[in-house]
Amino acid sequence: MASNGYPTSRSDPAPITGIDAATASGCTVFHAGTATGDGEVVAAGGRVLTVTALRPTLAEAADAAHEGVALISFDGAQHRADIARATAEVRP
């Protein structure tokens, strides 16, 4: 997940919600462009979060990770919906 304007510009810090929900769904969330302020995690610009999941197949893992992304939000959030999906389609 990246902030609005990535990669050409930076956006203002924005509170992030849903990280706990994504983790509870079985995803692992890695922080990159995050910071803390007033007791909350905020998107600080650039590449903000990476969401991953382990499942029995690559296709199931890709679907679970994308479902985890859907649980997370912050102003200006953007993500690529194609990551891992093309690879999952060519694997048995």
N, C-alpha and C positions, 0 to 999 in steps of 0.2 A: 504494500500500500504506500502511496506517495502523496505528498501534499499538492494542493492546487498550484499550478504553474511549473511543477517539476518537469523537465530539468532546467528550464530557462530562467525561472524567477523564484523567489522565496515568498511564502505567505506568512501572515501573522500567526502566532501560536493559537491553537484551537484545542479545547478539551476533547479527549478521546473517551468514548463509551463503548462498552461491549467486550473489552479484552477478557474480563472474567467469564463472560458467557462463552466466548470462543474457546477458552481454556477448559471450561466445564464440558464442552462438547467433544473434548478429546484432542484438540489442536494444541500445538506449541506455538507461542507468539514470541518472536524475537524483536527486540527494540533496536532501532537505529537512530532515527531523527526524532527522539522523544526527550522530554524534560519533565521535571515535576515543578508544580507551582500551586500554592494554596491547597496542598494535600491531594492534588489530582495530577494525572498524567496528561500531558499536552503534546500535540504534534508540533514539532519545532522546525519543520521544513525538510525538504528533500525526500529521500527514501525514509519513510517513517517506521513501518512495521513489515515483518515477513511472517506469514502464517503458514505452518506446515502441519501435516498429519501423517500418521502411519496407519495403514490398513492392509488387508491381505493382498490386494492388487493395486497396481499403480493407478488404475482408473478410479477405484474407490478412494484412494488417498487423495487424488486430485479433486474429486468431488467434495470430500470432507474438508479439505483446505479452503476451497472456494466457499463452502457453506460457512466456515469460520470467518472468512473475510466479510460475508454478508451480515454477520452479527456485530461487527465493529463499525463505528462511524465517528467522523469528525468533519467539521466544515472544510469543504474543498477536497475531501478524500477522493482519490482515484486509484484504480488498479487495472491490471490487464486480466481479462477473463480467459485468455488463451493459454496461459502458462500451465505446463504439464499435460494439458488435454491432448494435444497433437501426439506427443510421445506416448501417452496412455493408449491411444487408438492403434498404434503399430505394435504394441507389445501383446504377447499372448495372455 
